[in-house]
Amino acid sequence: MLKIWGRTTSSNVQKVLWCCSELGLDYERIDAGLHFGVNKTPEYLTMNPNAVVPTIDDDGYILWESNVIVRYLASRHGAGRLCPNDARERFLCERWMDWQQTTGWPPVRTVFQGLIRTPPEKRDDKAIEAARKEGFRVLKILDDHLADRDFLETGAFTMGDIPNGPCIYRWFALGNSRDDLPNLARYHDRLAERPGFREHVMLPLE
């Protein structure tokens, strides 16, 4: 059986759990990361030298990096559905997966870390505000792209949507205006119609 190491409140773990839900995959999840520990044990570091979550073991096949895991599961179990068969369609989806990691997530992460993980007396309010502005700037790219479409590419829900979902959920959950990014807000609500998103992504932030 597929094994997944990672705590349920991690946005990166949520991507993988949501993907499994979309694919109807059975799995065993092992708590790891933050207060659970585990991720810095010698046994875990043998699997993932980065000491982060998630990591999967698929019948002896070890893989880490959340977006790569989503690609792997989608291509293995959801070819033609979550993972388009057509190469050009597939890579249109993949570009948004990379965009999430390199462009969309960094400012959102800064705001998240500043407001959720940092005690009020230790917060850098200027850094948080600067990240909010940058977050709005980059998410406006996504908002504009979604002006005339329901999902990111192909006209249907694909693996390209999965990494962006937890990022967008956090952006709005952190108190940022839905009115400023109306297409993104509608996209978020469309994702929230999916059971896997509601179960694995729409959790209290911690």
N, C-alpha and C positions, 0 to 999 in steps of 0.2 A: 504494500500500500504506500502511496505517496505520503511522505513525512514533510512537515513544514515547521521550521523553527522560527518563532517570533511571537511577540505580544500582539494582542488584537488591536491595541490603540496606536500602533505604528502605521503611518500612512503607507510605507513601503510594503508592510505585511498585508495591509488591507487590499492593495492592488492584487496580490496573489490570491487571497481568499475570495475576493469578488470574482476574479477570473475563474476560479474553481467552481464557484456557484453558477456562473454562466454556462460552464461546460458540464455541469452535473457530476463533478468528480468527487469521489470519496477520498478523504485524507485524514491523517492524524496530525494534530498541531501540538507542538511542545512550546510552552511558555519560555521565552528567552528575551533578554534585553532589559535595560534599566534596572528596576528593583528586583527583577527575576534572576539577574545574573546569567549564568550559563554561557553567554557569548564570549567570555574571556577564558574559559576553561581550555586545557590542552586538547581535549577531545573535540570541542567546537572549532578551535583554531586550526585543527587538522583539516576540517572541512572548509572553513572560511577564514583565511588569515587576516581578513579585514576586521574581524570581531564585531560585525554588525549583522542586523537581521533585515530580510529573511534569508534563510538557506533552505534548499529542498534536497531531499534524497528520494529519487524516483527509481526504486529497485536497484540501488547501487550507483545511480547516476547523480552525482552531486553538482549542484548549480547554485550560484549566488548572483546578486544584482537583480533587483525587483523587476525592472522592465525587461531584462533578458529572460527571467523566469516566465513572465507573462507571454513573451514571444514564443518561448519553447512550448508552453502548455497549449497556447492557441494554435500553433502550427501542427502540433502532434495530435491534438484532440478536436480542434475546431477549424480544420482546413476547409476553405470555401465558405466559412461563416465568420468566426472571429478573425481568422487570418485569411485574407483574400487569396485566391489561387493565382489571379493575374499579378504578375510581378510589379507592374506599374501601380496598380491599386494598392498592393501590399506596401510599397515603399512610400506612398502618400500617407498611409497610416503610420508607418515607422517614423517618418519625420516628426510627427506630432508627439511620439513617444520620446524622442530625443529632445525635442523642444521643451517638453515638460521638465526634464532633468536639468537642462542647461540654461533655460531662459525663464520659464514660468515659475518653477519652484523656488529658486534662491531668494527672491524678495519675500515671497509668502512665508518661507521658512524663518526668515529673520524676524518678521512680525510675530509669527507663532512662538518662536523661542523667547522673544522679548516679553510677550504678554502672558504666556502660559507657563513657561519653564523658568522664568526669572522672577524672584521676589520683587515687589514694587520698589523697595528701597535701593535695589541694585540695577534697575532698568536704565537703559540709555534711550531716553525719549527722543532725542534727535535722530539716532540711528533707526528707531522704529518708524518715525515719521518719514524719514528718507526712503525706507523700504516700502512703506505704504504707497508713496508717490511712484516709485519704480514698479511696484506690483500693479498699480493701476495702468501704468504705461504699457507693460508687457501683456497684461490680460486684455487690454483694449485690442491688441492684435487678434487675440482669440475671439473677442466679441465681434469684431468686424468680419472675421471669417465665418462666423455663425449667423450672419444677418439673413442669409437665404437658404439655410440648411438645418436639418434636425440633428445630425451627427457630424463628426469632423470630416469624414470622407466616405465615399461609395454610396451615400444615401441610406446607410444602415449602420447599426451599432457594430463596432469592430474593436480589436485589441487596441487601436489607437485612442479610443475613448477612455480606456480603463485607467492609465496612469494620470490622466488629467482630472478625473473625477474627485479623488481625495484632495487634490490641490485646490480645486474650485470650492469644494465643501468647506475647507478650512478658511478660505478667503472670506466667504460670507459669514461663517460662524464667528469670525473674529470681529464682526461688527461693521464690515465695509458695505457701503450702500449698494443695493441691488439696482436702484434707479440709474446709477452711473454706468452700469454694464448690463443693459436690459436683455441683450441676446444671450449673454452668458448666464444670466439668471434664469431665463427660460430653458436653456440647455441643462442647467443644474436640476431644474424641476423635472425635466424629461428623464434624466438619469435616475432621479429619485422615484420614478415609477417602477424601476427594476428592483425585484426583491433582494438581489445580492447587494446592491448599493445601500438599500435601507438597512440590511442586516449587518454589513461589514464596514461601511463607511460612515454612516450617520450616527456616530457615537460621540459622547462627551469628549472634549479635547483634553488631553493630559500628556 
